[in-house]
Amino acid sequence: MTSVDASTDALQLRKRQRPVVSCLRCREKKLKCDRVTPCENCIKAGCPGGCTYNQCPNAFPKAKRIHLSPNDAGRNHEQRSEAEKAPGIGIIEDLQQRVIRLEERLGLGPQVANPPLASHAPALQINIDARPHDSAPETSDSQPFIGTLVVKGTRTRYHGQNNRISLLNHFAEAKEFIAQCTRDPTIVSLAKEVQFLQGKLQGPMDSPASSLEVGSSSELAQLRASLPPQSICDRLLNSYTTNFEKTFRIIHVPSFFQEYTQFWANPDHELYQSSSTFLPLLTAVCTASLALEGQRLKENDITLWEYLNGPALVLIQLWLQKLSRKQRTELAPLQIETLLHLSRRVRLVPTEEVWRATGSIVRSAMVMGLHLNLRNCAELSAFQAEIRRRLWITIVELDLQASISSGMPMMVSPYDVGPPPANLNDSDFDETTMELPPSKSLSEWTDSIYQVSLAMSLAERIRALSLVRIAYTRADLSEVVQQGRRIVECLRQIPSHLKLNDNPTNGVNPTVLLSRVLLDVYTRRPLLFLYRPIVLGHPRDDPAFQEICQACLESSLAILSYQDHFDPNVADLEVFNSGAYWELFQVICNGDILWAALSVCGYIKHSSLPGLAALWNSTHSKASLTRIVENTLDSLTLRISEAGSNLKDVLLLAVVLQSVRARGSTHMQEQRMSQGAKRALAACRQQLLPAVAEDSLALNLTDFAQMLQTTQPIFNSTGPGSYTPSTELHLPDDFLAQSSALAMEFNNFQGDPFIIENGAFAWNL
């Protein structure tokens, strides 16, 4: 035997692992245990009774790197069960035999049974048994994703197949050698010198170094100094948890409230001035709930409202940008980024910006491995795995909705969705939960019922989006119809207590009503997105085309009917005592209302053609559908002075409606469209003038009343829709003459509302 072989054998004999002496909770939380009963960490956590130790201190500790395929994992479990039953085999010998059998199945050949681990890198590295997720159950034929998930405490980092860590798993000998390099002082010394010299020549990297710590952050200090008083935070937090943690689940409410109580007990603690994520998280929650509480806060404290409506968002974004790569793999920054996205979404950020933002959040979540089935990761607690599952489903849903709004592709495929979250109340589990309780039936009301119900159709709705780009050009509509039927079936499978049609809405809590409406709208959006290009395109003599038209009409009319639940002009005033929910509904569903009205116009257009009279049924007539669209047009006109309203939407719908109604010569059709446009513009003008006069002190009431009288459109009774040409809509000569400032602004105004491009984003510019 050579000296090298002798030294290798000696090294193998010295590969004896330290006995595990920390308590089980400290091992799970990666905390330094003082090794007494109960230990200091368990006492601080309030669970001294749960401080227990491994009853076999000499047992071989859990392996740090696992590389398993699904089939091998199952066989290994069976072999372990057999070994546990075999008498006369010690724990260490059993584990050694299991490692040898595993390496033989992986084709790695004979290896050292107990490879040493680098003492400086305690992170667990697992090749996750993550499979493509569909509604179908997993089978032994499912293939794992190629990659490696690194778990270190509460941080998770996923590495794809081309990452060094993943590639190294294919070379067992090299992996074993690198794991021992830290024990060779010569190699360590040379590596440090090279790293130092390389840094001197190359300078700092563009991305923050993984070892960089933020420390005392100026943004964090500003967030603390500008935080609303506790009474305001209480109201904003209550509004958020009541209204927003429904279809989108981002935080675990009891855990957040516990940390919230601890903060106000000692708000000046140094933790909240250095590296805590709590202040940005709380501020993000406050900015999101401003959508419903903003008007009241604005009336009581305009300065605080202005801060939460703008500078607070900027501070949070700056804070996020300064986080290191290591800190970005914690869950809290991703929760904050998602909340920040929700806040901007209800502030009418352009759809292309929303789409870009969701793409960034999706990538951040994938970097952390949230697209994997983390329930298979034993090194994450049941609590951490479930919170990540909820957040991942929320992020995918946000990406789906943003993609529909912008007309752009999604970042996520149906195979990345995974199983829905567990249908549980937040009070059913916490950080101390070892195993999640069984998921409750969908007939039971839980904190997560809305998200779970929506997540059950998520994969099918994503598939619908993938068909949109090719559905319009296909001669055969059978595949499109089949996918649409699946979504219709998903609508039918929504639990009855979450459906609007199955429950009376009189006296219903507005929070419940809004959640039911959004659940229905979010489910229908992909169906309409898939069918609308076909309905608005060229008609086809095909039963599938008629089925598509009928399905599109039903969903469009359903969405248009939801306005009546929130519109202060017709809603139950005992329930909706303010317009906050109406405004929120308009912000979230404004695009859906326009799209649905245009889809109804497309139906009217096709039903007037020869050979397609079968589209009509006893339920709807051309006159009834026209009245529905006109009511929608009136609603858009009444809100023309509100933020988010767009004159182009009003003009588009007014002209389209008249174009599908008109029959006869081209001249007659053009005349009707012209009249419809003028009538809509006149109504908008009449709606806007009072708001302008109210803001302008230069216009007195007498002059303004005369102005309204002289500028109103005059319709005579010579015929339906007739318009008197002598009252062409133009500003009178003395308009704005009473206010030189307004006159100057109007004279310098360069806007052109008739620039309507074909791009998907043109309507939001």
Secondary structure, DSSP 8 states (H G I E B T S, - for coil): --HHHHHHHHHHHT-------SBHHHHHHT-----SSS-HHHHHTT-GGG--B-S-TTS----SEEE--HHHHHHHHHHHHHHHHSTT--HHHHHHHHHHHHHHHTT--S--SS----TT---EEEE-------SS---TT----SEEEEEETTEEEEEETTSHHHHHTT-HHHHHHHHHGGG-HHHHHHHHHHHHHHHHHH---SS--TT----S-HHHHHHHHH---HHHHHHHHHHHHHHTTTTS--S-HHHHHHHHHHHHHSTT-GGGGTT-SHHHHHHHHHHHHHHHHHHHHHHH-HHHHHHHHTHHHHHHHHHHHT--TTGGGSHHHHHHHHHHHHHHHTTT--HHHHHHHHHHHHHHHHHTTTTS-GGG-TTS-HHHHHHHHHHHHHHHHHHHHHHHHHT---S--GGG--S------GGG--TT-SS------TTS--TTHHHHHHHTTHHHHHHHHHHHHHHTT-S--HHHHHHHHHHHHHHHTS-GGG-STTS--TT--HHHHHHHHHHHHHHHHHHHHHHHHHHSS---S-HHHHHHHHHHHHHHHHHHHTHHHH-TTTS-TTT--SSHHHHHHHHHHHHHHHHHHHHHHHHHHHHTSTT-GGG--SS--HHHHHHHHHHHHHHHHHTTTSTT--HHHHHHHHHHHHHHH--S-HHHHHHHHHHHHHHHHHHHHHHHHHHHHHH-TTS-HHHHHHHHHHHS----SSSTT---GGG-----TTTTTT-HHHHHHHHH----TT---SSTTGGG-
